[in-house]
Amino acid sequence: MKKHQQPAWGPAGGETPQQHYLVAPRHLAGAGDLRHITEYLRAAGWKDHTPRHGSPVSFESRDRTVRIGYANHIVPAMWTMSGGPQNAPEQTWHATFDAATPVEIIAGFTDTLTRARSPHAPDVWRPLTTQGWSTGEGQHPTVTSPDGTARLQFREEQDTTMWWAAARTASATGQHVVAWRAVFSENTPLHAIEGFAATLADPRPLLRPPGHVPFAAAQHATVTPYMVLPSQLRAMQQDRAATARPPAQRAWGTVQPRPRMPASAAYAAAHHGGRQR
């Protein structure tokens, strides 16, 4: 390519496309970048209590009723969340997500906690069943993904209730291998669990850089190579953080203008079959 020529796609400026992968179903895509959650919380005005050395991650809601953390210094590493009025211990709740849970799916839960509740009654099952997840018969109400590798279940045992989700694959010996689990205790806000269910059911694949696609995904998922520009990755991150800011901060003129481009290029590609460049 001559120096005065530009690539046939993407913005000018000599950027080099980077190899990434689109992974479907998304629940087998692996953990992803923690900043997908933490930068959103920070932009939403949550208090960041994370130590300077970066571990453990710790955020608190502006009204100090919800706490979100990620601990990688324990085994196994996991996301832990809790909330409820401080003067009513019986109304407190807890939620945990294994470290391998895709951050984009966890964000369905955490993002919802940053927003005002909808006046509509939450329906945890609806996002899943509308995407073709099947309902199962048994002791506990359960819905299972079309490929059978993920499920969400409601359990009622010994005067307590909980929601439980997991993704799993099969090993070479036929034994099931759990990729990740999520557990929501009694009193966990249903609208937040519904948000989790919506991102779990989302059929769009997730974008992962080389070296971050789990081995199980290569065996049980569709992994499509996709070339993406660094500026597109930055734009996706900036656009996501912008949606978290309070409306007053998103008013016209409060954000520095920047060149527009197909910020959601990877997701747009997913809608069109994950075309390769």
Buried (B, 14 or more C-beta within 10 A) or exposed (E): EEEEEEBEEBBEEEBEBBEBBBBBBBBBBBBBBBEBBBBBBBBBEBBEEBEEEEEBBBBBBEEEBBBBBBBBEEEEBBBBBBBBEEEEEEEBBBBBBBBBBBBBBBBBBBBBBBEEEEEEEBBBBEBBBEBEBEEEEEEEBBBBBEEEBBBBBBBEEEEEEBBBBBBBBBEEEEEEEEBBBBBBBBBBBBBBBBBBBBBBBBEBBBBBBEEBBBEBBEEBBBBBEBBBBEBBBEBBBBEBBEEBBEEEEEEEEEEEEEEEBBBBBBBEBBEEEBEEB
